Structure formats: structure tokens, C-alpha cells
Amino acid sequence: MAKKKAKRRKKVAPASRGLEPAQVGAADAPANVAALAKKVEADGGAVIGSYRDPLGGNWQLVVALPIDRVEPTPFQRNLSEAHLKRLVGRIDQVGRFLDPIIAVRRDDGVYWTPNGNHRLHALRELGARSIVALLVPEAELAYKILALNTEKAHNLREKAMEVIRMARDLAANAPGTEQDYEAVFEEAPLLTLGVCYEKNGRFSGGVYWPVLMRIDEFLGSKLPKALEIREERAARLIELDEAVVAAVAKLKARGFESPYLKNFVVARINFLRFQRGATAEFDPTLDKLIAAAKKLDAGKVNAAQLATAGGAPGDE
């Protein structure tokens, strides 16, 4: 497996990129944006204005949409009741909705928001009739959810679940290769872990992340076939987890108690950690790790060794 070179972002001189303030809204909107504005009005919405974003110069609309026409993308993370409750209270306290959602229009007249699920539900709970949105003409923006969702930080489980849901949706509607969607999925291991989390919502994905980053990469297969391979990889990872859980049970039987026992076992069997920058093939690596976990001798582990374990606990 070839090692991917990290891309360094070039330094940009201050105020050297994008549009001047007068250019942001000075020109007439192009035909496709004007057509989108008419569809918004036909859907019962109102166009507040149009402008070009100051960085890339891309056109978008500021609109007020009927709230019952807006839905979250079906592949994003689940609603957090605690976050929703806080948001409802804050918006009601301020008495203003000051953070427009981002939306794209689907052919059926439904508006998808890739980053406004909690704000949308908050307004619904407050009884709002409409919601203000930045409407983007390019519908594919709905799949760039991880980069856009800023209202609540993702944990690993949420990221992985969103990525696998997007992959399944894209496989049914636009089945390119997995590699075609690298910018959308961000990290290949998220796809494998997404399948694991579908099968077990409390899967300890963070424990295996350092290994997966060395052995899991985007596939050249079309998405439907790639998803079959992800199912197989997830099954192997779950098999490894079962072997690790058995090793942890041996340590507990000897009296060891720590939230980092899984981390300790995985670090102990992970032969790649001694090879700086090394990568390896997925299946052969899993074979070695599973075998090592099954052979782990709890009698040779002492408290001093365990004290060096760290990182996220097994259950995230």
C-alpha cells in the first residue's frame, strides 16, 4: 500500500483572494440561479436576495422557506435531544433566529439541509412557520455534510455513521467509485467503522483508529461493490474486537481494572506501531492482530506496563 503524501496548504497573503465587497452582489444572477429563485416562489417560499460568496465567487440565494418543506439529509447523524433542548431555550430567550441553515433544493420540491438539523427542529418546536436559508444551486453540496456541519462537533461514531449512510445513498443514485468521493467521505476507515457502528452502536472504533489509518484506504471499486467489501472488512474488525474483548477478560480475571484495557491490548498486539509511517494490507494485518490477541498471555502483563496505556476508553 503506497503511503499518501500529506498536502501542505500554501500560505496566502492577507486580502489577496476572492471578491471585493462591491462585487459580492453587484452583478445580475445567472440564468440557473434566476430559475431556482422562481422555483422557490412556486414552492411557497420567498427570495430575500442573491449574492456571490466572497471567497469562491459562487452564486447562492438567501431565502425564506416554508418550514414543512425542509428536511435534514437522511444520512446525517441522529438528533441530540440535549443539544436540541439547549438550542430551543437559547433561540426563544434571544427571540431571534440569527444563524441561517444551508439548503439545496431537490427535484421533488423538498429542501435538504446538510447542516441545520438541530436548528430546523428547534424552530419547529418553537412553532415557526418559516426558516431562513442560504440556498445553494449545486445539489451535490448536500453530500459535503462533514465539512459543513458546525453546530455541534462530531465524534467518531457520528462521523462514521454519516459517511456510511452517504455511501449507501450514493451507491443507489450515483454509483461512481469510492475513490471518486474521497473529498466527501474524508477518511477511508470511516466507511469500515460506519458498518461496525450499524451493527453495534457502542463499538470501540477509536481504539482501532490508529491501526485502520495504516491499512484502510479508498477502494477503486464502484460503490455497490465497495460496500460489499466494507461489510467484509467490518466483519473482520468485529472478529478482532471479539478477540480483544476476550483478552481484556483475561486481564480482568487477574485483577486489572482500567478503562484503557482495550487500548492496552490493541497497542500490545499492533506490530505496525514500531514501524514509523509503515502501511500494510488490510486482511493480512487483521489475521496477525487476531492471532496475537488470541495468544496474549495475561500472566506476562504487569501493572507498570498497563500504566503506560492511554487514549480514549474502549466505549466512546
Secondary structure, DSSP 4 states (H G I P E B T S, - for coil): -PPPPPPPPPP--TT-SS--HHHHS-SPPPHHHHHHHHHHHHTT-EEEEEEE-TTT--EEEEEEEEGGGEEE-TTSPPP-HHHHHHHHHHHHHHT---SPEEEEE-TTS-EEESS-HHHHHHHHHTT-SEEEEEE-S-GGGGG-HHHH--SS---HHHHHHHHHHHHHHHHHH---BGGGGHHHH--THHHHHHHHHHH-TT--HHHHHHHHHHH----SSBHHHHHHHHHHHHHHHHHHHHHHHHHHHHHHHTT---TTHHHHHHHHH-GGGGSTT----HHHHHHHHHHHHHH--GGG--HHHHHT--SS-S--
